[in-house]
């Protein structure tokens, strides 16, 4: 349990961090930004209905912030308070046929058709596509929408609704950062867009109210948050940021041009572009970075999103069984210090930035008889670094001002080999804060700074100094460029692997010969059969 004595100087701010693989509750000192305690519960890709909060003295607790995996989509019944289907996680690919249908109805089959309003390509990644799939494929959802009982939300909306009373008057809201990942939100007007909702055929009544990232949304009334000295009831929930925006705030990237890269299940590089949304010409997303107060301006960011980073470690552990714990991966990779020409493109959910290619699939190439599991472990770590290099290159091209160092955070940054590899592959220093919980810190900062709470100052002169560790590049740039060129070659091999649309032969009919490997196989089999008959005729027994 988390027990605080009154001797802890300064007001306390808590953060709920609901990620893809775990839910955590963390408590910070608002004056020093020091992490005082935390509790974590692992989840198995199914959504826990209630947050888990352990016992502590709550009389110094001033506010709670929420941060969450973005895009993950829930629909629930406002009368029963029950979810109508499992949450569809941001990585989920079951919506690929929905995406293809939506792209096919755009002029010129253009996946960027809605980008001028949303900053996003039409992709399996974003919430509107997941919501459309639920409405098309889950009877309970379709019926609840028709009978006006359905509520839609990303994970932040569900948490805030539950914690402020649920079916008994819970607050149905989201913040601008989470709303900007739905494809239903206009990033210029900062509100739901009727034309976008019409495009996806989604009724606006099921959407949460959009609020800023730092204001009092409602008060805790959950009976599940019992503490030693009563409960957390009555404490305001006053901060809400999608996880990557929260990390940008937690890394204090408040100036235009500042950037951070978070290594979690995926990898997310965000660069603050200030008060104006900048559209990318190189496959990046334009997103709302934060809006820290009702009357404060919104700040925007360019984002490079990589689907698989830490998830590749989990795959090596759970699917291949070559490691028992995540920490083993570093030892295994360090034991060889090279991938020995092996390249691993973990396109398990297609490729995100800068390609946006849902038909790509994972490949491991460059194998020889000498390759072993240690080389594969090294290649997996390199894959995270190469993917970051691709989005960093795109960001440098879009902004015209190359980053001179990269600020990093997230669970994988505890892997020192990975951090050194990242510096080597980027050819710039990598800077890691000594307190790794920047995502939760960002949510706590937003909550503590909210009007009516005001225990956390976000003025530059009041922000606490952050101690950090710097990893300098240690290999020559030529070797780095050679390895990166090989990686790009491997990525091309992963492309166009999987499509849900049958291939037409031009007459509107599907032909088996339209699949090149299958065509070769059948032609080859026929030739072998003819050849065999010919030989049998020439050589009678």
Helices and strands as residue ranges (DSSP letters): E 12-18, E 22-29, E 35-42, E 61-68, E 73-77, H 96-104, G 107-109, H 115-118, H 127-137, H 139-146, E 150-154, H 155-163, E 173-175, H 176-179, E 185-186, E 191-192, H 194-200, G 204-206, E 209-211, E 214-219, E 226-227, E 230-231, E 236-242, H 243-250, E 259-263, E 267-274, E 285-290, E 299-306, H 310-318, H 326-334, E 343-345, E 363-365, H 373-399, E 405-409, G 411-414, H 416-426, E 429-433, H 438-448, G 460-462, E 468-471, H 477-494, G 512-514, H 516-538
